[in-house]
Amino acid sequence: MPKTIERPHERARAAKLRSAPALDFAEEPQPGLTVIEPERLSRVKFAYTTGPVPFEAIAAVIPFEEAERRPRSGDLLLATVEEIGQHTRLDLRSGRKARLFPGDEVVVCYANRYSPDQFEAEIPSDFTPCDLVAAGGVASRVISSHDRMAVATRLRPVGLLADAEGEVVNLGQWALPQPTVSAARVPTFAVLGTAMNAGKTTAAANLVRGLGAAGYRVGAVKVTGTGASNDLWHMSDAGAELVLDCTHAGLASTYLSTAEEIEGVLELLTGHLAQLGVDAIVLEIADGVLQPETAALLKSPVFRANVNRILFAAPDALGASAGVEAVAAIGLTVSAVSGLLTTSPLAIRETAAVTGLPVLDSDALRDPETLLAEGLIDARKEEGVGSEAPPCVTGTG
């Protein structure tokens, strides 16, 4: 198993559900409450975004016709796959990519989605058919899509999942508790980029590997974006002690969250890593620096107080130059550049010339000596790496 927060009871899900006793209500179920039999649950495909919610919390479904409120971000939705479109597979709680078929019952989370390369989508105001807009399990309604996207896979809501008291089960109820320590004194590296597919996750994973080779116990966080297991597996496979994302903070997606909510995600998840005892943290910030939640986070005093080094990922020299300037304009310093551009020696030379910064490919990020030489770390951990590394602020912004 990867060193992520273990999804509750995933390994024995089917066996536990099939053998679980029938629910024994002290009173008759409330009107509009339909008990879900364990046998039915055992056949349902639970999406990755639902992972923090224990199966024991799910007792019933409130048919959408009798729901007393509109869908909310984080609500667990039981739906039937009506038509297969762009997403032909669903990322399960275990990380397995399950193939979808018309008629499948799935449990996903209502959430918004920001993805210039895929879908822009917002939570619908009712329970009419909606769209599967992310493979990690996000139900929403498409507003716009990239030209190369097929029509979204269509979902027909059955109802909202509820607990034994008839309360709607929401991912936010299962966020990690507040940590007892702060991550402010743990050296923290943030990986930013121009947009999706700039090479941020690859850079972050290789940095995790390099820090580990330098003697660090490394934790990693995907602070913003949409819940999905791919990036967590990547950083876990690179050697991270623990990898967390927004689902562990009770959010299936951070799109349209407030600045305060995003700050809370950062503090909560990095605090848990510090509590675990890691001595370096790698953050990946989703999308690009112009994306609204990312832009707000970079200007936040919480980000500035917690981040010591910034690595910027870009697909080409112009993107790197513009990105470094945009970050500098809000008073932050980029320590090095990486990303997709590092697959081209010519692009590396152009970027180094225009930015004046170290340009590090995957091999360089995995090499402790390069990290030392380029100033990303002060010394190997066994030599007393600087836990007092200064924050990355260069001005007031």
N, C-alpha and C positions, 0 to 999 in steps of 0.2 A: 504494500500500500504506500502511496506517496505521503509525505509528511505534511499533509493538509489537515485541517480540523476534520476529524472523522465524521462522516455523515451518519446520523443515528440509525443503528441497526441495519445498515445497508446489506451486509454480507448475508444475513439470514432473513431478509425481508419476506420472501415468498413463504418460507417455512413458518415463520412466526405468525404471519397473517392467516395462513390456512389453519393453523392450530389454535388461534386465539379464540377464547370463549365469546359467545354472543354478548353484546353489550347489555348490561342489566341496569336499566334506568330505575331510579327510586320512584319516579312518577311517570305518567304517560308522557311520551315525547311532546314537545310544544307543537302547536299548529304550524304547519309548513316545514316541519323537520322530518326528513326521511333518513332512517338509519342505513348506513352503508355496510353491507355484509362483508366479512373478511375475505370471502371467496372472490367477491367482485373486486375488492381493492388489490388482491394479489395479481389480477390481470391488468391493472391500470399501469400506464407508463408515467412514472413520476419524473418530472424534469429536474435538471441540475439546480435551478433556482429555488426549488422547494426544499433543498437538502437540509438546512438547519431545523426544519420542523419535524419533530419526532412523530412517527406513525401513531403512537398512542394518543396524540392530541387530536386525531381525526376520528370523529364519531359519526358524522352525518353530513348530508348535503341539503342545502336550502335551495329548492328549485327556483330558477331565475324568475319564474312568473310570480313567486311569492316573496322575493327579496324586497326588503323595505328601504333599501337605499341603492344608489348607483355604485358601480365598481370603483374601488380605490386601489391605489398603488400598493402592491404587496399582497392583495387578496389572493387566496388559492382558489383557482377555478378548475372545476371538473368539466371537461369538454369532450366532444366527439370530433374526430377528424372528418371533415366533410369532403374536402377535396385537396389532393396533394399538389403543391405548387413549388415555390422556390426551395423551401426546406423539406427535404425528403427523409431526414433523420432528426431524432431528438436526442440531445445530450442528457443522459440520465444522471441521477444522483451519484452513481458509481463512477461516472466519467465515460461509460460506454456509449457509443453512438448507435441508438436503436433505430432501425428502419421503420418508417411510418407507413400505415396502410389506411385507406378509407374505412371508417367504422371503428378505428382504435379509440379507446378512451384514454385521455391524458390528463395529468394535473400540471398546470402551469401557473405562473403568477401574472396578474395584471401589472403592467408597467409601461412607461414611455420608452421610446427608443430613438437614439440619435446615431445615424450611421450614414455619412455621405456616400459611401460605397455600396450601401444596401438600402435600408429603409429609414425614413423618418415616420414616426408613428406616435400617437397619443392614446391614452386610455379612453375608451368609448364612454359615452354617457348613459348607455343602456346595455341590455344583455342580448341584443341581436347578434347574429354571426359576426365574428371578428377574425383577426389575422394572427398567425404565428410569425412574429417578426424577428425572432432570434432563436438559433438552434438550442440555446441554453434553456429556453422555455419561457418566452414572454408573449402574452396575449395583449394585443393592442389593435388599433385601427390605422392602416396605412394612410399617410397624408401625401407622401411623395416617395419615389424610389429611383435608384440609379437605372440608367437605360438598359444595363445588362441583366438586371434582375427579372426573373419570371414573376408572374402573379404570385402573391403570398399564399402559402398553405392556409386553407380556410378551416376555421374552428366553429363548431356550433355549441354554445354554452349549454351545459346541463344544469349547473347551479354552483353556488359558492360552498366550499367545504366549511363545516362547522364543528365545534367541540360538543361535548356531551350536554353543555348548558344551552346550546343553540347559538353561541356566539361565533361570528365569522372568524375563521383561522386566517391570520395575516402574518406574513414573514416578519414584520416588524416586532411581533411579540417574542421572537426567538433570536433577537440580536444578542451577541455576546454581552455579558455584564461589563460594567465599567471596570477597567483595570485599576489595580492598587498602586501602580507606579507610572511615571511619565517616561516617554521615550526621548525627551529633550536632550539628554546627555549621551544618547547612543548615536555614533556616526551614521548619518543617513544620506543616501545617494538617490536623487530623483532623476528618472529618465523621462524626458519630454520629447515632443516631436512636432513635425509639421501637420500631420494628419494621420488617419488610419493607414496602415500598411507602409509606414516609413521605416520600420525595422526596430521599433521600440522594444518589443518583447524579446527579440533575439539579442539586442544589446543588453537588456536587463538580465537575461539568463546567463549570458557570458560574463557579465560583471559579477553576478552571484558566484559563478565558478572561480573567477580570478580572486575574489575576496576570500573564498574558502581556501584556495591554494596559498593565500597569504597568512592563513592561520585564524581567520575569523569564523565565528559561528554566525551564519547569515540567516536573517528572516526576510521575507518579501511580501509586498502588498500591492495588489492592483486596486488603487484607490478609487478610481472612477470608471465609468463605462457600464457594460451590461454583463451580468453574471454568466460565465461559461467556464468550463473546466480546462480548455486547451492551454491557456496561458499559465494557469496554476500548475498543471502537470509539467510544462516546460521548465518553470523555475524550480519546481521540486526535483525534477530529474537533474538539474544543474547542481543540486546539492543544498538547496535552502532547507533549513531546519523546520520551518513552518511557513506556509503560504496562505494568505488570507485575501478575500476580496469583498466587494460591497454586500454580497449576500450574508456574510458573517456579521454585518452591521445592520441587517434587517431590510436591505434594499435590493430588489432584483435588477434595478438600473438606477443610475444617479442622474439621468437626464431630467431636467426641470426641477431638480432639488434646489433648495436655497443654499446660499453660501455657508450659512451656519450648519446646515445638515452635512455638507461636504467636509467642513472643518471637523465636525463630530466623527465622521467616518475615519478621517486621518488620525485623529487623536485616539479613538477607540482601538483601531487595529494596530497602530504602532505601539500603543501602550501594552497590548497583549504580547507583542513580540518582546518588548523590554522586560515584561514580567516573566517571560519564558527564560530570559537570560542571554538573548543573542547580543553580540557586540558589534553588529553592523546590520543596517536595514537598507534594502533596495526597494524603492517605490517606482511603480509604473503609473504614469498619468495618461489616461486614455485620450484618443483623438488628438487634436492639434491645439496649439496655444491660443488660437482664436475661438475655439469652442467655448460657449458661455460659461459652463461650470468650471472648465479648466482655467479660463482667464480669471475668474473670480478667485479660484483657489491660489493661483500664483501671486495675487495681490494680498492674500490673507496674511495677517501677522502670525497665525498658527503655522502656516507653511514656512514662513521665513524663520521662525524660531526653531523649527525642527529639522530643516534640510541644510546639509553642509556642503554638498557638491551636486552640480547639475550636469548631466550628460544629455546632449541634444541629438536626436535622430532625424535624419532627412534623406530624401531620395536623390538629391543632387546638390551641387555647390550653391546654386541660387537659393534653394530652399533653406539650406544651412545658414547662409549669410543673412537672409531675411529673418529667420528664426532667432539667431543669436542677437540680432539688433532689436527684435521685438522683446526678447527677454531682458536685454540691457535697459530698454526704455522704461521698464517698470522697476528698475533698481536691483536686478538680479544678475549674477555672474555665471556664465556657462564655463565649466572647467574643460570640457572636451566634446568633440563631435563624433558621432558614429551613425549607424543606420544603413539603409540600403545602398547609399552612395559608396560605401566602403568595399563593395564588390568590384569596383572599377578603380584601378590604380590612377588613371587620369583624373577621375572625379576626386579622389583623395588629394592629389596634388593641387587641383583647383581650389578645393575647400580649404586646405591649409593656407594657401596663398591669400585667399580673400578674407578669411576669419582670423588668421594668426594664431589659431588654436591647435592643440594636438588632435589628430584625426585617427581614431582607434578602430580597427576592424575586430572581428570576433577573436582572432588569435591574440591580438594585443590585449583585449579586455580579459582574457583568461590568464594572462601572464603577470604574476605579481611584480616582477622586475619592471615591466612597462608601467604598471600602475604607480609604482614608486617613482620612476623616472619622470613621469608626466604630472606628478603632484596630486594624484587622486587619493593616495594614502601617504602617510608620513613615514611609516615603517611597517615591517611585518608584525603581526599580532604578538608573536613571542618576544619581540623586541620592545613592546610597549606602544602599540599603535595609538595615535592621538585621540583619546576619547574626549579631548577638549577642542576638537576641530571647530573653527568658527563657522557661524551660519553663512549662507551664500549671498547675503544682502550687501550691495555695494553703495546703496543710497536709500533715500526715503521713497523713491518711486513717485 
